[in-house]
């Protein structure tokens, strides 16, 4: 089931969005990347709150992609 963060502050525009992943959980402190629907800019953030599992994310929810760890020295 998708994991959903409701009404979360967006670092790109300052407004709140619903963010989701197709995975069943969003890991606190892990970096995620997304495209802000207001600005069209790629942005990133780390989840500070627990996500809830939902059958379907609300219409207009913003998909998150977990960032891959960078190799040391890059």
N, C-alpha and C positions, 0 to 999 in steps of 0.2 A: 504494500500500500504506500502511496506517496506520503512524504513527511511535509508538514506545513508550518511555517512561521507566520503568524497573523500580525498585521499592523506593525511591521518592523521598520525602523528608520532607515532611509536610503542614504548612503554616504555621497551619492552622485547629485541628488537634487534636494535632499533634506525633507522630503515628504515621506509618508509611510506607504508601504506596499505589502502585499502577501507574497511571500517567497516559498518555493517548494522544490523538492527533489523527487525523482521517481523512486529513489531508495527508500527504505522503510525508516531511516533515521538520519538526522542532521547532527553531526558531531560538534559539540561545543568547542570553541577555540580553533577549529579547523578552518582554513581559508577557503572561501567560495567566491566564484566569479559569476557575474550576471551582466545583462544589458539593461540599463535603466529605461523604462518605458517613457519617461518624461523627457530625458535628454538624449537618448540614443547612445550614451557613452557606456563603454565597458567599465565596470567598477568591481571592487571586491570588498568583502567584509568577513568577519568571523562571528559566528552565531554566539550570542550571549544567553539566549533563553532556550528552553526545551521546545522541541517541535512536537506537534500532535500528528498522529496518523489519521489520514482521511481517505475516504473511498475515491473522491475526486477533488482536486484543488478548485477553489472558487474561480469563476471566470475572471480573466485579467491577471491571475497570479503570475509572478515572474519566476521562470525556471533558474535554478542554481546549478552550477557545475563546480564540483570540488576540484581545487587546484592540485596539481601534482607537486610533490616535494622536489625542490631544486637540488641537484647534486652539490656537494660541498665544493666551495671555491668558484662557484658560478655567479 
